[in-house]
Amino acid sequence: MWRNSRYTDVVKEQGVRFIIVDINNLIEHYGYAALVVGSMAEGETITLLGGVVAHQGLLKFPLVVLSVALGGMIGDQLLYLVGRRFGGSISQRFKKHQKKITKAQKLINRHPYWFVIGSRFMYGFRVIGPILIGASRLPPKIFLPLNIVGALIWATLFTTLGYVGGEVVGPWLHNLDQHIKHWIWLLGVVALVWLVRLWFKHRENKQQD
């Protein structure tokens, strides 16, 4: 009876070890590539995590910034090309966001250069912003350098926030199990991104009122 119980515990322990991926090994082997791909899809979360990982010494801070900037730049460049090719038809699919689209179009017409750089930081324009810029027929030779500048500013800011967060919270987590620390970091970053987005949404609603 004891042997069976002991055997079951060992199997469960091995199963947990098998299921829980060693995040450190993943970061060490695929860290920069994962940051490039991840920042194309979920920019702020991945970028903040990159800053945390850089603070832990697993990745180099400058390379984290360049990796997430590259991913963010590629993602926005693809969305820009989609807007340039299918801009009119895509805008029709976002009719429920017509007020936001109209506001963005006015900003693009008045300040196209600033909008390209700043759309990453504007709540609700992270995806649709580059599409609308492409639909506005802003030339690629103008969009590309501005896209690079905006991506570098965005990557530096959010990577620094993640790094500073690691500096502040890191000592509290020193004695915790490594896997638990990773989950706490992940939850903390997600919560921070959610709060930032909530603040931008509140600010936008206040401006509309």
Backbone hydrogen bonds in HBPLUS format (Angstrom, degrees):
<---DONOR---> <-ACCEPTOR-->    atom                        ^
c    i                          cat <-CA-CA->   ^        H-A-AA   ^      H-
h    n   atom  resd res      DA  || num        DHA   H-A  angle D-A-AA Bond
n    s   type  num  typ     dist DA aas  dist angle  dist       angle   num
A0005-SER N   A0001-MET O   3.04 MM   4  6.31 160.2  2.08 146.3 151.7     1
A0006-ARG N   A0002-TRP O   2.77 MM   4  5.98 159.5  1.81 149.9 156.3     2
A0007-TYR N   A0003-ARG O   2.75 MM   4  5.92 158.3  1.79 150.5 156.9     3
A0008-THR N   A0004-ASN O   2.85 MM   4  6.06 154.3  1.92 145.7 152.8     4
A0009-ASP N   A0005-SER O   2.96 MM   4  6.24 156.7  2.01 147.7 153.7     5
A0010-VAL N   A0006-ARG O   3.01 MM   4  6.29 156.6  2.07 148.3 154.4     6
A0011-VAL N   A0007-TYR O   2.95 MM   4  6.20 160.5  1.99 149.6 154.8     7
A0012-LYS N   A0008-THR O   2.87 MM   4  6.10 161.7  1.91 151.5 156.6     8
A0013-GLU N   A0009-ASP O   2.87 MM   4  6.07 158.6  1.92 147.0 153.2     9
A0014-GLN N   A0010-VAL O   2.88 MM   4  6.11 162.7  1.91 152.1 156.6    10
A0015-GLY N   A0011-VAL O   2.80 MM   4  5.97 150.6  1.88 145.1 154.3    11
A0016-VAL N   A0012-LYS O   2.85 MM   4  6.12 155.7  1.91 151.3 156.9    12
A0017-ARG N   A0013-GLU O   2.98 MM   4  6.24 159.7  2.02 146.9 152.6    13
A0018-PHE N   A0014-GLN O   2.86 MM   4  6.08 143.4  1.99 140.8 151.4    14
A0019-ILE N   A0015-GLY O   2.84 MM   4  6.09 154.4  1.91 148.6 155.4    15
A0020-ILE N   A0016-VAL O   2.81 MM   4  5.89 172.7  1.81 157.8 160.1    16
A0026-LEU N   A0022-ASP O   3.17 MM   4  6.53 161.7  2.21 152.9 158.2    17
A0027-ILE N   A0023-ILE O   2.90 MM   4  6.11 162.1  1.93 153.9 158.4    18
A0028-GLU N   A0024-ASN O   2.86 MM   4  6.08 159.3  1.91 150.2 156.4    19
A0029-HIS N   A0025-ASN O   2.96 MM   4  6.09 154.6  2.03 149.3 155.0    20
A0030-TYR N   A0026-LEU O   2.71 MM   4  5.54 160.8  1.74 150.2 157.0    21
A0031-GLY N   A0027-ILE O   2.76 MM   4  3.89 127.3  2.04 122.4 122.7    22
A0034-ALA N   A0030-TYR O   2.71 MM   4  5.72 158.7  1.75 163.7 171.0    23
A0035-LEU N   A0031-GLY O   2.95 MM   4  6.19 146.9  2.06 145.4 154.6    24
A0036-VAL N   A0032-TYR O   3.01 MM   4  6.31 154.0  2.08 147.3 153.6    25
A0037-VAL N   A0033-ALA O   3.06 MM   4  6.33 170.8  2.07 154.9 156.2    26
A0038-GLY N   A0034-ALA O   2.78 MM   4  5.75 161.7  1.81 146.0 152.4    27
A0039-SER N   A0035-LEU O   2.92 MM   4  5.79 156.7  1.97 142.1 147.5    28
A0040-MET N   A0037-VAL O   3.19 MM   3  5.43 145.1  2.31 102.6 112.7    29
A0041-ALA N   A0038-GLY O   3.08 MM   3  5.40 136.7  2.28 103.6 114.6    30
A0042-GLU N   A0038-GLY O   2.90 MM   4  5.98 157.3  1.95 173.6 172.6    31
A0046-ILE N   A0042-GLU O   3.29 MM   4  6.30 171.6  2.30 161.3 163.5    32
A0047-THR N   A0043-GLY O   2.90 MM   4  5.96 161.0  1.94 157.2 163.5    33
A0048-LEU N   A0044-GLU O   2.92 MM   4  6.06 163.4  1.95 153.1 156.8    34
A0049-LEU N   A0045-THR O   3.02 MM   4  6.23 160.7  2.06 148.8 154.5    35
A0050-GLY N   A0046-ILE O   2.81 MM   4  6.04 147.6  1.91 144.2 154.0    36
A0051-GLY N   A0047-THR O   3.05 MM   4  6.41 146.6  2.17 143.4 151.5    37
A0052-VAL N   A0048-LEU O   3.03 MM   4  6.41 152.8  2.11 147.3 154.7    38
A0053-VAL N   A0049-LEU O   2.86 MM   4  6.13 162.6  1.89 154.8 159.0    39
A0054-ALA N   A0050-GLY O   2.91 MM   4  6.10 150.6  2.00 142.9 151.3    40
A0055-HIS N   A0051-GLY O   3.02 MM   4  6.26 148.8  2.12 142.1 150.2    41
A0056-GLN N   A0052-VAL O   3.07 MM   4  6.44 141.6  2.23 142.0 152.7    42
A0056-GLN N   A0053-VAL O   3.13 MM   3  5.01 121.5  2.49  90.6 105.3    43
A0058-LEU N   A0053-VAL O   3.27 MM   5  5.80 148.5  2.38 163.5 156.7    44
A0057-GLY N   A0054-ALA O   3.06 MM   3  5.12 153.1  2.13 100.6 109.1    45
A0064-VAL N   A0060-LYS O   2.92 MM   4  6.19 147.0  2.03 154.6 165.3    46
A0064-VAL N   A0061-PHE O   3.13 MM   3  5.07 121.4  2.49  95.9 110.9    47
A0065-VAL N   A0061-PHE O   3.03 MM   4  6.33 162.3  2.06 158.2 161.8    48
A0066-LEU N   A0062-PRO O   3.01 MM   4  6.28 162.9  2.04 146.4 150.9    49
A0067-SER N   A0063-LEU O   2.86 MM   4  5.92 151.8  1.94 140.4 148.4    50
A0068-VAL N   A0064-VAL O   3.00 MM   4  6.21 173.2  2.00 159.8 159.9    51
A0069-ALA N   A0065-VAL O   2.92 MM   4  5.95 150.2  2.01 145.2 154.6    52
A0070-LEU N   A0066-LEU O   2.90 MM   4  5.98 153.1  1.97 140.3 147.4    53
A0071-GLY N   A0067-SER O   3.00 MM   4  6.30 161.8  2.03 148.4 153.1    54
A0072-GLY N   A0068-VAL O   2.86 MM   4  5.96 163.8  1.89 145.3 150.2    55
A0073-MET N   A0069-ALA O   2.83 MM   4  5.91 154.6  1.90 145.5 153.0    56
A0074-ILE N   A0070-LEU O   2.91 MM   4  6.09 162.5  1.94 151.2 155.6    57
A0075-GLY N   A0071-GLY O   2.94 MM   4  6.11 165.2  1.96 150.3 154.7    58
A0076-ASP N   A0072-GLY O   3.05 MM   4  6.20 165.0  2.07 147.0 150.6    59
A0077-GLN N   A0073-MET O   2.88 MM   4  5.98 149.0  1.98 144.1 153.7    60
A0078-LEU N   A0074-ILE O   2.95 MM   4  6.17 155.8  2.01 152.3 157.5    61
A0079-LEU N   A0075-GLY O   3.10 MM   4  6.37 158.9  2.14 145.4 151.2    62
A0080-TYR N   A0076-ASP O   2.84 MM   4  6.00 151.0  1.92 143.6 151.9    63
A0081-LEU N   A0077-GLN O   3.01 MM   4  6.28 155.0  2.08 144.4 150.3    64
A0082-VAL N   A0078-LEU O   2.94 MM   4  6.24 150.2  2.03 146.1 154.8    65
A0083-GLY N   A0079-LEU O   2.91 MM   4  6.18 159.4  1.96 148.2 153.5    66
A0084-ARG N   A0080-TYR O   2.85 MM   4  6.10 148.7  1.95 145.3 154.9    67
A0085-ARG N   A0081-LEU O   2.98 MM   4  6.12 141.5  2.13 139.2 148.6    68
A0086-PHE N   A0082-VAL O   2.69 MM   4  5.72 170.3  1.70 159.7 163.2    69
A0087-GLY N   A0083-GLY O   2.78 MM   4  4.06 119.7  2.14 127.7 126.1    70
A0090-ILE N   A0086-PHE O   3.01 MM   4  6.06 160.1  2.05 164.9 171.0    71
A0091-SER N   A0087-GLY O   3.03 MM   4  6.14 158.1  2.08 150.8 156.0    72
A0093-ARG N   A0090-ILE O   2.94 MM   3  5.28 138.2  2.12 106.1 117.9    73
A0094-PHE N   A0091-SER O   3.16 MM   3  5.34 155.1  2.23 104.3 111.9    74
A0097-HIS N   A0094-PHE O   2.93 MM   3  5.41 152.6  2.00 112.9 121.9    75
A0098-GLN N   A0095-LYS O   3.06 MM   3  4.97 142.8  2.20 118.8 114.4    76
A0101-ILE N   A0097-HIS O   2.92 MM   4  6.21 155.6  1.98 154.4 162.5    77
A0102-THR N   A0098-GLN O   2.81 MM   4  6.01 163.6  1.84 154.2 158.0    78
A0103-LYS N   A0099-LYS O   2.97 MM   4  6.15 158.8  2.01 145.8 151.8    79
A0104-ALA N   A0100-LYS O   2.94 MM   4  6.14 157.0  1.99 144.5 150.9    80
A0105-GLN N   A0101-ILE O   2.86 MM   4  6.11 158.4  1.90 152.3 158.3    81
A0106-LYS N   A0102-THR O   3.05 MM   4  6.30 153.3  2.13 146.6 153.1    82
A0107-LEU N   A0103-LYS O   3.07 MM   4  6.36 157.0  2.12 146.6 152.9    83
A0108-ILE N   A0104-ALA O   2.84 MM   4  6.10 154.7  1.90 151.7 159.2    84
A0109-ASN N   A0105-GLN O   2.98 MM   4  6.17 156.1  2.04 144.0 150.0    85
A0110-ARG N   A0106-LYS O   2.96 MM   4  6.18 152.8  2.04 146.5 153.9    86
A0111-HIS N   A0107-LEU O   2.72 MM   4  5.59 163.5  1.74 150.4 156.0    87
A0115-PHE N   A0111-HIS O   2.99 MM   4  6.11 153.6  2.06 154.6 162.8    88
A0116-VAL N   A0112-PRO O   3.10 MM   4  6.30 155.3  2.17 146.4 151.6    89
A0117-ILE N   A0113-TYR O   3.31 MM   4  6.63 162.0  2.34 148.0 151.9    90
A0118-GLY N   A0114-TRP O   2.79 MM   4  5.85 159.5  1.83 149.8 156.6    91
A0119-SER N   A0115-PHE O   2.86 MM   4  5.45 137.0  2.04 147.2 150.1    92
A0121-PHE N   A0118-GLY O   2.93 MM   3  5.50 146.7  2.04 117.0 126.2    93
A0122-MET N   A0119-SER O   3.27 MM   3  5.10 163.4  2.30 101.1 106.0    94
A0125-PHE N   A0122-MET O   3.13 MM   3  5.66 166.3  2.15 136.8 137.4    95
A0129-GLY N   A0125-PHE O   2.89 MM   4  4.53 141.2  2.05 114.5 123.2    96
A0132-LEU N   A0128-ILE O   2.94 MM   4  6.17 159.5  1.99 156.7 161.4    97
A0133-ILE N   A0129-GLY O   2.96 MM   4  6.26 151.2  2.05 151.0 160.1    98
A0134-GLY N   A0130-PRO O   2.94 MM   4  6.14 156.3  1.99 144.1 149.9    99
A0135-ALA N   A0131-ILE O   2.93 MM   4  6.22 152.9  2.01 145.3 153.3   100
A0136-SER N   A0132-LEU O   2.97 MM   4  6.15 129.6  2.23 136.7 149.2   101
A0136-SER N   A0133-ILE O   3.15 MM   3  5.09 133.5  2.38  93.0 105.8   102
A0137-ARG N   A0134-GLY O   3.16 MM   3  5.50 162.0  2.19 109.9 114.9   103
A0142-ILE N   A0139-PRO O   3.03 MM   3  5.48 149.0  2.13 111.0 120.2   104
A0143-PHE N   A0139-PRO O   3.01 MM   4  6.33 162.1  2.04 152.9 158.6   105
A0144-LEU N   A0140-PRO O   2.96 MM   4  5.84 176.6  1.96 154.2 155.3   106
A0147-ASN N   A0143-PHE O   2.74 MM   4  5.82 150.4  1.82 156.6 166.5   107
A0148-ILE N   A0144-LEU O   2.98 MM   4  6.26 152.3  2.06 152.2 159.2   108
A0149-VAL N   A0145-PRO O   3.03 MM   4  6.29 162.2  2.06 147.5 151.8   109
A0150-GLY N   A0146-LEU O   2.90 MM   4  6.08 168.1  1.92 151.1 154.6   110
A0151-ALA N   A0147-ASN O   2.92 MM   4  6.02 155.5  1.98 143.8 150.8   111
A0152-LEU N   A0148-ILE O   3.00 MM   4  6.21 156.3  2.05 149.3 155.1   112
A0153-ILE N   A0149-VAL O   3.04 MM   4  6.31 161.7  2.07 153.6 158.3   113
A0154-TRP N   A0150-GLY O   2.95 MM   4  6.06 169.5  1.96 151.6 154.9   114
A0155-ALA N   A0151-ALA O   2.84 MM   4  5.90 162.1  1.87 146.7 152.3   115
A0156-THR N   A0152-LEU O   2.96 MM   4  5.99 161.7  1.99 144.3 149.6   116
A0157-LEU N   A0153-ILE O   3.00 MM   4  6.16 162.5  2.04 150.7 155.5   117
A0158-PHE N   A0154-TRP O   3.09 MM   4  6.26 178.6  2.09 157.7 157.3   118
A0159-THR N   A0155-ALA O   2.95 MM   4  5.81 154.5  2.01 144.2 152.1   119
A0160-THR N   A0156-THR O   3.03 MM   4  5.95 153.7  2.10 138.1 145.5   120
A0161-LEU N   A0157-LEU O   3.00 MM   4  6.31 151.9  2.08 144.8 152.9   121
A0162-GLY N   A0158-PHE O   3.04 MM   4  6.26 158.1  2.09 143.4 148.5   122
A0163-TYR N   A0159-THR O   2.89 MM   4  6.14 153.4  1.96 146.1 154.1   123
A0164-VAL N   A0160-THR O   2.81 MM   4  6.01 166.5  1.82 156.4 159.4   124
A0165-GLY N   A0161-LEU O   2.89 MM   4  6.02 153.3  1.96 143.2 151.4   125
A0166-GLY N   A0162-GLY O   2.97 MM   4  6.23 147.2  2.08 140.9 149.3   126
A0167-GLU N   A0163-TYR O   2.99 MM   4  6.35 144.6  2.12 142.9 153.1   127
A0167-GLU N   A0164-VAL O   3.08 MM   3  4.91 117.4  2.49  90.4 106.1   128
A0168-VAL N   A0164-VAL O   2.99 MM   4  6.28 149.0  2.09 149.6 157.2   129
A0169-VAL N   A0165-GLY O   2.94 MM   4  6.01 175.1  1.94 155.8 157.4   130
A0170-GLY N   A0166-GLY O   2.85 MM   4  5.06 140.7  2.01 126.9 137.5   131
A0172-TRP N   A0169-VAL O   3.03 MM   3  5.61 132.4  2.26 118.1 130.2   132
A0173-LEU N   A0170-GLY O   2.96 MM   3  5.39 140.4  2.12 111.5 122.6   133
A0174-HIS N   A0171-PRO O   3.40 MM   3  5.22 168.1  2.41 103.0 105.6   134
A0176-LEU N   A0173-LEU O   3.16 MM   3  5.43 163.5  2.19 113.0 118.2   135
A0181-LYS N   A0177-ASP O   2.97 MM   4  6.28 153.9  2.04 153.5 161.6   136
A0182-HIS N   A0178-GLN O   3.07 MM   4  6.43 153.5  2.14 148.0 154.6   137
A0183-TRP N   A0179-HIS O   3.12 MM   4  6.45 158.6  2.17 148.6 153.6   138
A0184-ILE N   A0180-ILE O   2.92 MM   4  6.19 156.6  1.98 151.5 158.2   139
A0185-TRP N   A0181-LYS O   2.87 MM   4  6.11 162.0  1.90 153.1 157.8   140
A0186-LEU N   A0182-HIS O   2.94 MM   4  6.15 162.1  1.97 148.1 153.1   141
A0187-LEU N   A0183-TRP O   2.92 MM   4  6.12 168.1  1.93 152.1 154.8   142
A0188-GLY N   A0184-ILE O   2.86 MM   4  5.98 156.5  1.91 147.4 154.7   143
A0189-VAL N   A0185-TRP O   2.89 MM   4  6.12 157.7  1.94 154.3 159.6   144
A0190-VAL N   A0186-LEU O   2.97 MM   4  6.20 166.3  1.99 153.7 157.5   145
A0191-ALA N   A0187-LEU O   2.92 MM   4  6.07 158.1  1.97 146.2 152.5   146
A0192-LEU N   A0188-GLY O   2.95 MM   4  6.16 152.4  2.02 143.0 150.6   147
A0193-VAL N   A0189-VAL O   2.92 MM   4  6.20 164.1  1.94 156.2 159.6   148
A0194-TRP N   A0190-VAL O   2.93 MM   4  6.12 158.9  1.98 147.8 154.1   149
A0195-LEU N   A0191-ALA O   2.94 MM   4  6.16 155.1  2.00 147.2 153.6   150
A0196-VAL N   A0192-LEU O   2.95 MM   4  6.21 158.3  2.00 151.2 157.1   151
A0197-ARG N   A0193-VAL O   2.96 MM   4  6.17 164.9  1.98 152.6 156.5   152
A0198-LEU N   A0194-TRP O   2.90 MM   4  6.04 151.4  1.98 143.4 152.1   153
A0199-TRP N   A0195-LEU O   2.92 MM   4  6.12 151.8  2.00 145.4 152.5   154
A0200-PHE N   A0196-VAL O   3.02 MM   4  6.32 160.8  2.05 151.2 155.7   155
A0201-LYS N   A0197-ARG O   2.92 MM   4  6.11 156.7  1.98 146.8 153.6   156
A0202-HIS N   A0198-LEU O   2.91 MM   4  6.10 158.9  1.96 146.6 152.3   157
A0203-ARG N   A0199-TRP O   2.91 MM   4  6.12 155.8  1.97 147.8 154.8   158
A0204-GLU N   A0200-PHE O   2.89 MM   4  6.11 154.2  1.96 146.3 153.3   159
A0205-ASN N   A0201-LYS O   2.94 MM   4  6.18 164.0  1.96 153.2 156.9   160
A0206-LYS N   A0202-HIS O   2.99 MM   4  6.13 150.7  2.07 143.0 151.1   161
A0207-GLN N   A0203-ARG O   3.04 MM   4  6.28 148.5  2.14 143.2 151.0   162
A0208-GLN N   A0204-GLU O   3.02 MM   4  6.32 150.9  2.11 147.9 155.8   163
A0209-ASP N   A0205-ASN O   3.04 MM   4  6.27 147.8  2.14 143.2 151.3   164
